Amino acid sequence: MAAILIEFLESVGTLWAGSAGCVISGVLDTMNDERSSVMSKRSVWLGTLSLALVAVIAVSHLVGEEKEGKVSLDQLPAAVKATILKEAGGATITEIEAETEGGATVYEAVWIANGKEVEIKVSPDGKLLGRETEEGEKGEEEEEEEQAIPLEQVPAKAREALTKLAGGAPIIKVEMEKERAVVLYEATWKVNGQEGEAVVTADGVLVEMEQEVAASAMPAAVKDTANRLLPNAEGLEVVMKTVVMYEVEGKVAGKERKVMISPSGKPVMPKAGRRPAGGGHAEHEEK
């Protein structure tokens, strides 16, 4: 009897295990089908999103390219044009560009003022975003560049002018230098132990001249002023200087303007509180 009961229980267990296995298998198959469906939908969604992102990037790139490049003053938005003209103050605008920065359009304008390059950035609504003034680093390097050369290598007109300015004194040194891409020649000589120098262009045009002078040889008016401004000064050193400047006057946009220019083409700005000899004007003056 016990054996028959055991056999019956084993049969029931086998049937239950088989049924449970079928049920579990079915559940797993259903889960796999659902998972496959979800993954398939996810793949389609990710693919669509990727294509959309590529399209956005491509369109942004094309729009940026369309906005970048040189433009004329008449092509600018009215607010941008007004700001640029106001900031330039009558100076000739040499370049205008539209650029894309951080997804936004920025307009850049360039002009020359007081011999220096000025660049500004303006937003589409006319707001001034920034202003930079180039100090002319290259020009400064050229101004500092000096090269000693023999007098024989100086152009004929410059050599003739330097020899005349030296007044017959032997020239002991000649240097060639550049100022604003203009080649200048500087000669040094001595007369009775007093050193003299002169700078001329290749065509022999005088730029400036210096001559050491004994304190006792100063004109009376100069001596009186020197004694008043430098009371009881010792070891006075006196140099007579001659600086050539050209005053050019004309009308710009209906306004009278004056500029002072050196023979090398460099705009000249007198020091604050002083005016050039003869009642001259600042480097740029309007009426």
C-alpha positions as CSV (number, residue, x, y, z in Angstrom):
1,M,0.0,0.0,0.0
2,A,2.8,2.4,0.9
3,A,4.6,1.6,-2.4
4,I,1.4,2.4,-4.4
5,L,1.0,5.7,-2.6
6,I,4.6,6.7,-3.2
7,E,4.2,5.8,-6.9
8,F,1.0,7.9,-7.1
9,L,2.7,10.9,-5.5
10,E,5.7,10.6,-7.9
11,S,3.3,10.6,-10.9
12,V,1.5,13.7,-9.6
13,G,4.9,15.5,-9.1
14,T,6.0,14.7,-12.6
15,L,2.8,16.0,-14.1
16,W,3.0,19.2,-12.0
17,A,6.6,19.8,-12.9
18,G,5.8,19.3,-16.6
19,S,2.8,21.7,-16.4
20,A,4.8,24.3,-14.5
21,G,7.6,24.0,-17.0
22,C,5.2,24.7,-19.9
23,V,3.7,27.7,-18.1
24,I,7.1,29.2,-17.3
25,S,8.3,28.6,-20.8
26,G,5.3,30.3,-22.2
27,V,5.8,33.3,-19.9
28,L,9.4,33.5,-20.9
29,D,8.5,33.4,-24.6
30,T,5.9,36.2,-24.1
31,M,8.5,38.3,-22.2
32,N,11.1,37.8,-25.0
33,D,8.6,38.8,-27.6
34,E,7.7,42.0,-25.7
35,R,11.3,42.8,-25.1
36,S,12.1,42.4,-28.8
37,S,9.2,44.7,-29.6
38,V,10.4,47.3,-27.1
39,M,14.0,47.1,-28.4
40,S,12.8,47.4,-31.9
41,K,10.7,50.5,-31.1
42,R,13.6,52.0,-29.2
43,S,15.9,51.4,-32.2
44,V,13.5,53.1,-34.5
45,W,13.1,56.1,-32.0
46,L,16.9,56.5,-31.6
47,G,17.4,56.3,-35.4
48,T,14.8,59.0,-35.9
49,L,16.4,61.2,-33.2
50,S,19.9,60.8,-34.7
51,L,18.7,61.8,-38.2
52,A,16.9,64.9,-36.7
53,L,20.1,66.0,-34.8
54,V,22.1,65.6,-38.0
55,A,19.6,67.7,-39.9
56,V,19.6,70.4,-37.3
57,I,23.4,70.5,-37.3
58,A,23.6,70.6,-41.1
59,V,21.0,73.4,-41.3
60,S,22.8,75.4,-38.6
61,H,26.0,75.1,-40.4
62,L,24.5,76.2,-43.7
63,V,22.8,79.2,-42.0
64,G,26.1,80.1,-40.4
65,E,27.8,80.0,-43.7
66,E,25.2,82.1,-45.3
67,K,25.6,84.8,-42.6
68,E,29.4,84.9,-42.5
69,G,31.5,87.0,-44.9
70,K,32.1,90.5,-46.0
71,V,29.2,92.8,-46.4
72,S,28.7,96.4,-47.5
73,L,27.4,99.2,-45.3
74,D,24.1,99.3,-47.2
75,Q,23.6,95.6,-46.5
76,L,23.6,96.1,-42.8
77,P,20.5,96.3,-40.6
78,A,19.6,99.9,-39.9
79,A,20.5,99.7,-36.2
80,V,23.9,98.1,-36.9
81,K,24.7,100.7,-39.6
82,A,23.8,103.6,-37.3
83,T,26.1,102.3,-34.5
84,I,29.0,101.7,-36.8
85,L,28.8,105.2,-38.4
86,K,28.5,106.8,-35.0
87,E,31.6,104.9,-33.6
88,A,33.7,105.6,-36.7
89,G,33.1,109.3,-36.4
90,G,33.7,110.2,-40.0
91,A,36.7,107.8,-40.5
92,T,36.7,105.7,-43.6
93,I,35.5,102.2,-42.9
94,T,37.8,99.7,-44.5
95,E,36.1,96.4,-43.8
96,I,32.8,95.1,-42.5
97,E,32.1,91.4,-41.9
98,A,29.2,89.3,-40.6
99,E,30.2,86.4,-38.4
100,T,28.5,83.8,-36.3
101,E,29.5,83.5,-32.7
102,G,27.8,81.1,-30.4
103,G,24.9,80.7,-32.8
104,A,24.3,84.5,-33.0
105,T,25.3,86.9,-35.8
106,V,27.9,89.5,-35.0
107,Y,29.0,92.4,-37.2
108,E,32.6,93.6,-37.2
109,A,33.8,96.9,-38.7
110,V,37.3,98.2,-39.1
111,W,38.7,101.7,-39.7
112,I,41.9,103.7,-39.1
113,A,42.0,106.5,-36.5
114,N,45.0,108.4,-35.3
115,G,47.2,106.0,-37.3
116,K,45.8,102.9,-35.4
117,E,43.4,100.3,-36.5
118,V,40.1,100.2,-34.7
119,E,37.8,97.2,-34.7
120,I,34.3,97.1,-33.2
121,K,31.7,94.3,-32.8
122,V,28.0,95.1,-33.0
123,S,24.9,92.9,-32.4
124,P,22.0,92.7,-34.9
125,D,20.0,95.2,-32.7
126,G,22.8,97.8,-32.9
127,K,24.3,97.2,-29.4
128,L,28.1,97.8,-29.2
129,L,29.6,94.5,-28.0
130,G,33.3,95.4,-28.0
131,R,36.0,97.8,-29.2
132,E,39.7,97.1,-29.8
133,T,42.5,99.4,-30.9
134,E,45.5,97.8,-32.5
135,E,48.7,99.5,-31.3
136,G,50.5,98.7,-34.5
137,E,52.9,96.1,-33.0
138,K,54.4,95.5,-36.4
139,G,54.9,99.2,-37.0
140,E,56.5,99.6,-33.6
141,E,58.9,96.7,-34.3
142,E,59.8,98.4,-37.6
143,E,60.4,101.7,-35.8
144,E,62.8,100.0,-33.4
145,E,64.6,98.2,-36.2
146,E,67.8,100.2,-37.0
147,Q,70.7,99.1,-39.1
148,A,74.1,100.8,-39.4
149,I,75.1,101.3,-43.0
150,P,78.0,103.1,-44.8
151,L,77.3,106.6,-46.1
152,E,77.9,105.4,-49.6
153,Q,74.8,103.2,-49.4
154,V,72.5,106.0,-48.6
155,P,70.4,107.1,-51.6
156,A,71.9,110.1,-53.4
157,K,69.2,112.7,-52.4
158,A,69.3,111.6,-48.8
159,R,73.1,111.6,-48.7
160,E,73.2,115.1,-50.2
161,A,70.7,116.4,-47.7
162,L,72.5,114.9,-44.7
163,T,75.9,116.2,-45.8
164,K,74.4,119.7,-46.2
165,L,72.7,119.5,-42.7
166,A,76.0,118.5,-41.1
167,G,77.5,121.7,-42.4
168,G,80.7,120.2,-43.6
169,A,81.4,118.2,-40.5
170,P,82.4,114.6,-41.1
171,I,79.5,112.2,-40.7
172,I,80.6,109.5,-38.2
173,K,77.6,107.3,-38.2
174,V,74.6,106.5,-40.4
175,E,71.6,104.3,-39.6
176,M,68.7,103.1,-41.7
177,E,65.3,102.6,-40.0
178,K,61.7,102.2,-40.9
179,E,58.7,104.2,-39.7
180,R,55.3,103.2,-41.0
181,A,57.0,101.3,-43.8
182,V,58.9,104.4,-44.9
183,V,62.7,104.1,-44.9
184,L,64.5,106.8,-43.1
185,Y,68.2,107.7,-42.8
186,E,69.7,109.1,-39.6
187,A,73.2,110.6,-39.6
188,T,75.4,111.7,-36.7
189,W,78.3,114.2,-36.6
190,K,80.2,116.4,-34.2
191,V,81.1,120.1,-34.3
192,N,83.4,121.4,-31.6
193,G,82.6,118.4,-29.5
194,Q,78.8,119.0,-29.8
195,E,76.9,116.1,-31.4
196,G,74.3,116.7,-34.1
197,E,71.8,114.3,-35.7
198,A,69.4,114.6,-38.6
199,V,66.8,112.2,-40.1
200,V,65.7,112.4,-43.7
201,T,63.6,110.4,-46.1
202,A,65.1,108.6,-49.1
203,D,64.2,111.7,-51.1
204,G,66.1,114.0,-48.8
205,V,63.1,115.5,-47.0
206,L,64.0,116.6,-43.4
207,V,62.0,114.7,-40.7
208,E,63.8,116.0,-37.7
209,M,67.1,117.4,-36.5
210,E,69.0,117.7,-33.2
211,Q,72.1,119.7,-32.3
212,E,73.7,119.9,-28.9
213,V,74.2,123.5,-27.8
214,A,76.4,124.9,-25.0
215,A,74.2,126.3,-22.2
216,S,76.0,129.7,-22.6
217,A,74.9,129.7,-26.3
218,M,71.2,129.5,-25.5
219,P,69.1,132.6,-26.7
220,A,68.4,134.9,-23.8
221,A,64.7,134.2,-23.7
222,V,65.3,130.4,-23.6
223,K,68.0,130.9,-20.8
224,D,65.6,133.0,-18.7
225,T,62.8,130.4,-18.9
226,A,65.2,127.5,-18.3
227,N,66.5,129.3,-15.1
228,R,62.9,129.9,-14.0
229,L,61.7,126.3,-14.5
230,L,65.0,124.6,-13.4
231,P,66.3,126.9,-10.6
232,N,69.8,126.2,-9.5
233,A,70.0,123.2,-11.9
234,E,73.5,121.7,-12.4
235,G,74.9,119.9,-15.4
236,L,72.5,121.4,-17.9
237,E,72.4,119.6,-21.3
238,V,70.8,121.6,-24.1
239,V,69.7,120.2,-27.4
240,M,68.1,122.4,-30.2
241,K,65.5,120.3,-32.0
242,T,63.8,120.9,-35.3
243,V,60.7,118.7,-36.0
244,V,59.0,119.0,-39.4
245,M,55.2,118.6,-39.5
246,Y,52.7,119.2,-42.3
247,E,49.3,120.7,-41.4
248,V,46.6,119.6,-43.8
249,E,43.2,121.1,-43.8
250,G,40.0,120.2,-45.7
251,K,36.3,119.5,-45.5
252,V,35.0,116.1,-44.7
253,A,31.2,115.5,-44.7
254,G,30.8,119.3,-44.6
255,K,33.0,119.8,-41.6
256,E,36.4,121.5,-41.6
257,R,39.1,119.1,-40.4
258,K,42.8,119.5,-39.8
259,V,45.5,116.9,-39.4
260,M,49.2,117.1,-38.6
261,I,51.4,114.6,-40.5
262,S,55.2,114.0,-40.3
263,P,57.2,113.6,-43.6
264,S,57.1,109.8,-43.0
265,G,53.3,109.9,-43.2
266,K,52.8,109.4,-39.4
267,P,49.9,111.4,-37.9
268,V,51.3,113.6,-35.1
269,M,49.5,114.2,-31.8
270,P,50.9,117.0,-29.7
271,K,51.3,116.3,-26.0
272,A,48.3,117.2,-23.8
273,G,48.1,120.9,-23.0
274,R,50.5,121.9,-25.8
275,R,49.9,123.0,-29.4
276,P,52.5,122.8,-32.2
277,A,54.6,125.8,-32.9
278,G,52.9,128.5,-34.8
279,G,49.4,127.9,-33.2
280,G,49.1,124.5,-34.8
281,H,46.3,122.0,-34.0
282,A,46.0,118.6,-32.6
283,E,46.4,115.6,-34.9
284,H,42.7,115.8,-35.8
285,E,40.5,118.8,-35.3
286,E,37.0,119.6,-36.5
287,K,35.1,122.8,-36.8
